[in-house]
């Protein structure tokens, strides 16, 4: 994998997981459900396809998990500050 592809993948997975997690948090009014879903999807895909991820894959997936964790933290902070729609 090219270093440019690696860096773009990290940013893409982080922003994508944050956005999807934020939307799920707004719709379902849960805080940490997107993190659980992300772990389930990743583990399920690895088990189903019988793939052993390499270091680059683990780093990219970890940034995706970090994006969903940050979305949960953001929603929680917005709720504490009084935003009722969250």
DOFI-76634 format. One record per residue: residue number from 1; residue in three letters; x, y, z of N, C-alpha, C in turn. Coordinates in Angstrom, 1 decimal. Last residue first. Example, Ala and Ser with C-alpha at 12.3 -4.5 7.8 and 13.67 -1.06 7.14 Angstrom:
BEGIN
2  Ser  12.8  -2.2  7.1  13.7  -1.1  7.1  12.9  0.0  7.9 .
1  Ala  13.2  -5.7  7.8  12.3  -4.5  7.8  13.2  -3.3  7.8 .
END
This chain:
BEGIN
86  Unk  -30.2  16.4  20.8  -29.3  15.3  20.9  -29.6  14.5  22.1 .
85  Unk  -32.0  18.3  21.1  -32.2  17.5  19.9  -31.3  16.3  19.9 .
84  Unk  -31.1  19.9  23.3  -32.2  18.9  23.4  -32.4  17.9  22.3 .
83  Unk  -28.2  20.8  24.6  -28.8  20.7  23.3  -29.9  19.5  23.3 .
82  Unk  -26.8  21.0  27.0  -28.2  21.4  26.9  -28.9  21.4  25.6 .
81  Unk  -24.4  20.0  27.5  -24.4  21.4  27.4  -25.9  21.9  27.1 .
80  Unk  -24.8  17.3  27.5  -24.5  17.9  28.8  -24.6  19.4  28.7 .
79  Unk  -25.2  16.9  24.7  -26.3  16.7  25.6  -26.1  17.4  27.0 .
78  Unk  -22.6  17.4  23.9  -23.7  18.3  23.4  -24.9  18.1  24.3 .
77  Unk  -21.2  15.2  25.1  -20.9  16.6  25.4  -22.0  17.6  25.0 .
76  Unk  -22.4  13.1  23.7  -22.5  13.2  25.2  -22.2  14.6  25.6 .
75  Unk  -21.6  13.6  21.1  -23.0  13.6  21.4  -23.2  13.8  22.9 .
74  Unk  -18.8  13.3  21.5  -19.3  14.6  21.0  -20.8  14.7  21.4 .
73  Unk  -18.6  10.6  22.2  -18.1  11.6  23.2  -18.7  13.0  22.8 .
72  Unk  -19.5  9.4  19.9  -20.2  9.2  21.1  -19.8  10.3  22.1 .
71  Unk  -17.5  10.3  18.1  -18.8  10.7  17.9  -19.7  10.5  19.1 .
70  Unk  -15.2  9.0  19.2  -15.3  10.5  19.3  -16.7  11.0  19.0 .
69  Unk  -15.9  6.4  18.5  -15.8  6.8  20.0  -15.9  8.3  20.1 .
68  Unk  -15.7  6.5  15.8  -17.0  6.2  16.4  -17.0  6.6  17.9 .
67  Unk  -13.0  7.1  15.5  -14.0  8.0  15.0  -15.4  7.8  15.6 .
66  Unk  -11.9  4.7  16.5  -11.6  6.0  17.2  -12.7  7.1  16.7 .
65  Unk  -12.6  2.9  14.6  -13.2  2.8  15.9  -13.0  4.1  16.7 .
64  Unk  -10.9  4.0  12.6  -12.4  3.9  12.4  -13.1  3.8  13.7 .
63  Unk  -8.4  3.5  13.7  -8.9  4.9  13.5  -10.4  5.0  13.2 .
62  Unk  -8.5  0.7  13.5  -8.4  1.4  14.8  -8.8  2.9  14.7 .
61  Unk  -8.4  0.3  10.8  -9.6  -0.1  11.5  -9.6  0.6  12.9 .
60  Unk  -5.8  1.2  10.3  -6.9  1.8  9.7  -8.2  1.5  10.4 .
59  Unk  -4.3  -0.7  11.9  -4.2  0.8  12.1  -5.4  1.5  11.5 .
58  Unk  -5.0  -3.1  10.7  -5.3  -2.9  12.1  -5.3  -1.4  12.4 .
57  Unk  -3.8  -2.7  8.1  -5.3  -2.9  8.3  -5.7  -2.6  9.7 .
56  Unk  -1.1  -2.6  8.8  -1.8  -1.5  8.2  -3.3  -1.5  8.3 .
55  Unk  -0.7  -5.2  9.8  -0.5  -4.0  10.7  -1.2  -2.8  10.1 .
54  Unk  -3.3  -7.4  8.6  -1.9  -7.0  8.8  -1.9  -5.7  9.6 .
53  Unk  -5.8  -9.8  9.6  -5.4  -8.5  9.2  -3.9  -8.2  9.5 .
52  Unk  -6.8  -12.7  8.3  -5.9  -12.2  9.4  -5.3  -10.9  8.9 .
51  Unk  -10.0  -13.8  7.6  -8.9  -12.9  7.2  -8.1  -12.6  8.4 .
50  Unk  -12.5  -15.1  7.2  -11.3  -15.8  7.7  -10.0  -15.1  7.3 .
49  Unk  -14.9  -13.9  6.7  -14.0  -14.0  5.6  -12.7  -14.8  5.9 .
48  Unk  -16.0  -14.0  9.3  -16.7  -14.6  8.2  -15.8  -14.8  7.0 .
47  Unk  -14.1  -12.7  10.9  -14.4  -14.1  11.1  -15.1  -14.7  9.9 .
46  Unk  -14.1  -10.1  9.8  -12.9  -10.9  9.8  -13.1  -12.4  10.0 .
45  Unk  -16.8  -9.4  10.1  -16.2  -9.5  8.7  -14.9  -10.3  8.7 .
44  Unk  -17.1  -9.4  12.9  -17.9  -10.3  12.0  -17.3  -10.5  10.6 .
43  Unk  -15.3  -7.4  13.6  -15.0  -8.8  14.0  -15.8  -9.8  13.2 .
42  Unk  -16.6  -5.2  12.3  -15.2  -5.5  12.1  -14.9  -7.0  12.4 .
41  Unk  -19.2  -5.3  13.5  -19.0  -5.4  12.0  -17.6  -5.8  11.7 .
40  Unk  -18.6  -5.0  16.2  -19.3  -6.2  15.7  -19.1  -6.4  14.2 .
39  Unk  -17.4  -2.5  16.3  -16.7  -3.6  16.7  -17.3  -4.9  16.2 .
38  Unk  -19.7  -0.9  15.4  -18.4  -1.0  14.7  -17.5  -2.2  15.0 .
37  Unk  -21.6  -1.4  17.4  -21.8  -1.8  16.1  -20.5  -1.9  15.2 .
36  Unk  -20.2  -0.2  19.6  -20.6  -1.6  19.6  -20.8  -2.2  18.2 .
35  Unk  -20.2  2.4  18.6  -19.0  1.7  18.9  -19.2  0.2  19.0 .
34  Unk  -23.0  3.0  18.4  -22.1  3.0  17.2  -20.8  2.3  17.4 .
33  Unk  -23.8  3.0  21.2  -24.2  1.9  20.3  -23.4  1.9  19.0 .
32  Unk  -23.3  5.0  23.0  -22.2  4.1  22.6  -22.6  3.0  21.7 .
31  Unk  -25.8  6.5  23.1  -24.5  7.2  23.1  -23.4  6.2  22.5 .
30  Unk  -28.9  7.0  21.5  -28.0  6.2  22.3  -26.6  6.8  22.2 .
29  Unk  -30.9  8.0  19.8  -30.6  8.6  21.1  -29.9  7.7  22.0 .
28  Unk  -31.3  7.3  17.1  -31.6  6.3  18.2  -31.5  6.8  19.6 .
27  Unk  -30.5  9.7  15.8  -31.7  9.0  15.5  -32.2  8.1  16.6 .
26  Unk  -28.0  10.5  16.9  -29.1  11.4  16.8  -30.4  10.7  16.6 .
25  Unk  -26.4  8.2  16.6  -26.7  8.7  17.9  -27.9  9.7  17.9 .
24  Unk  -26.4  7.9  13.8  -27.0  6.9  14.6  -27.3  7.4  16.0 .
23  Unk  -24.9  10.3  13.3  -26.3  10.1  12.8  -27.0  9.1  13.6 .
22  Unk  -22.5  9.6  14.5  -23.2  10.8  14.9  -24.7  10.7  14.5 .
21  Unk  -21.6  7.4  13.1  -21.9  7.3  14.5  -22.8  8.4  15.0 .
20  Unk  -21.3  8.5  10.6  -22.3  7.5  10.7  -22.7  7.3  12.2 .
19  Unk  -19.2  10.3  11.2  -20.4  10.8  10.6  -21.5  9.8  10.8 .
18  Unk  -17.1  8.7  12.2  -17.7  9.8  13.0  -19.0  10.2  12.5 .
17  Unk  -16.6  7.0  10.1  -17.2  6.4  11.3  -17.8  7.5  12.2 .
16  Unk  -15.7  8.9  8.2  -16.9  8.1  7.9  -17.5  7.5  9.2 .
15  Unk  -13.4  9.9  9.5  -14.5  10.8  9.2  -15.8  10.0  8.9 .
14  Unk  -11.9  7.5  9.6  -12.2  8.3  10.8  -13.4  9.2  10.6 .
13  Unk  -11.7  6.7  7.0  -12.3  5.8  8.0  -12.7  6.6  9.2 .
12  Unk  -10.3  8.9  5.9  -11.6  8.5  5.4  -12.3  7.6  6.4 .
11  Unk  -7.8  9.0  7.2  -8.8  10.1  7.3  -10.2  9.7  6.9 .
10  Unk  -6.8  6.4  6.4  -7.0  6.8  7.9  -8.0  7.9  8.0 .
9  Unk  -6.8  6.7  3.7  -7.6  5.7  4.3  -7.9  6.0  5.8 .
8  Unk  -4.8  8.7  3.3  -6.2  9.0  2.9  -7.2  8.0  3.6 .
7  Unk  -2.6  7.2  4.3  -3.0  8.4  5.0  -4.5  8.8  4.6 .
6  Unk  -2.5  5.1  2.4  -2.6  4.8  3.8  -3.2  6.0  4.6 .
5  Unk  -2.1  6.5  0.0  -3.3  5.7  0.2  -3.6  5.4  1.6 .
4  Unk  0.5  7.4  0.6  -0.6  8.4  0.4  -2.0  7.7  0.5 .
3  Unk  2.0  5.1  0.7  1.8  5.9  1.9  0.7  6.9  1.8 .
2  Unk  0.5  2.2  -0.8  1.3  3.4  -0.9  1.0  4.3  0.3 .
1  Unk  0.8  -1.2  0.0  0.0  0.0  0.0  0.9  1.2  0.0 .
END
